[in-house]
Amino acid sequence: MKNIFTTTLLLFTVFVSIAQIPIGYYDDAYGKNGDELRLALFNIIKGHTSVSYSNLWQRFNSTDKKPGTNIIWDMYTDKPNGTNTINYIFGSDKSTGHHPSEGNGGYNREHSMPKSWFDDDAPLFTDLFHVYPTDGFVNGKRGNLSFGEVGNATYTSSNGSKVGTCNYPGFTSTRSNPKVFEPIDEYKGDFARSYFYMLTRYRFQKFISNDNGVSNDMVIGNGGVNVAQFTPWAENMLTEWAANDPVSQKEIDRNNAVYQIQGNRNPYIDRPEYAAMVFGPLASINNYESLLTKVWYANNQLTVNTTTEKIKEITIFNMLGKQILTQTFSGKDAVIQLDIPKGVYLANLNGAKSNTVKFIVQ
């Protein structure tokens, strides 16, 4: 998933036609952006049906089994491009409460957003959009650590998930010896979209920062009128993860299964572009949704539909204001081959209207 041109202009809507989204489900979010969009999504997905903690074991039967098998889909040990060392059978390999090593002691109920961060409050405690079945030993190694990108690993699971010091740019912590947990690239987007859901569904939740052994370097918020937010480095990292690891069929199927249980959906799976519109660099761009049909990216090329808005010229600047390139167009579609360094850029589209769109090269 690395070395991908990541642009907030990605045409994510390919997945929308696959997911079983009720007609009109997101109507109240249309035309909104930034926190206004986040609030609209909160009002759409709040008030879900909460299941009991003991009932989660059975719910994994429909949410987290590999298709056509009785094997639990564990993102902490699964090897998408290889043969699994560990395969847990649904039901019979449920946690024994004792996990001496990876693959021994069964799978348990992992709060991908650690429950200590929200003081075990309901209904966060059993919300299936962030509770997953995982190997008990790896879960114990993760503990309540923040997600991050590991430099020096002190532990690596059978599929490459790591515990260690964080080397993500801008990472900060008040802990004296902070460590983080890094899932493998193939599941980073899954966890990022789980976190986007959590800070949308529980935008007014009181989250606990680093005190009394809580290792929360990612989320801040005091509840009430103070809306929960990601710390800046965590927001940047999660939006990168979501863009570099697009929505998979696994997530689509799980979203539909959870909807049947809880009665609400994860908007960031149904509409992946919302991640950039709420938490990413497009949060302040008001015309992003309309631009999705005019500008898109594939195979290292930025394509502009010049007919829709009569766009005749595109100019790309870096964040220091230096002009990188200018290209004029004729005909229906214009294609720009982009070979530029990693960073954040502005694309100014000139035509019947003038629009400026921000995008990222990873």
Secondary structure, DSSP 8 states (H G I E B T S, - for coil): --S----TT--GGGGTTTS---TTTTGGGTT--HHHHHHHHHHHH-S-----TTTHHHHHHHHSB-TTSSBB--TTT--TTS--S---BTTTTB--S--SBTTBS-EEEEESS-GGGGTT-TTGGG-TTTEEEEEHHHHHHHTT-EE--EEEEEEE-TTS-EEEEE-STT---SSSS--EEE--HHHHHHHHHHHHHHHHHTTT-B---S-TT----SEE-BBTTB--EE-HHHHHHHHHHHHHS---HHHHHHHHHHHHHHS---HHHH-TTHHHHHTSTTTT-TTHHHHTTTEEEETTEEEEETTTTT--EEEEEETTS-EEEEEE--SSEEEEE----SEEEEEEEESSSEEEEEEEE-
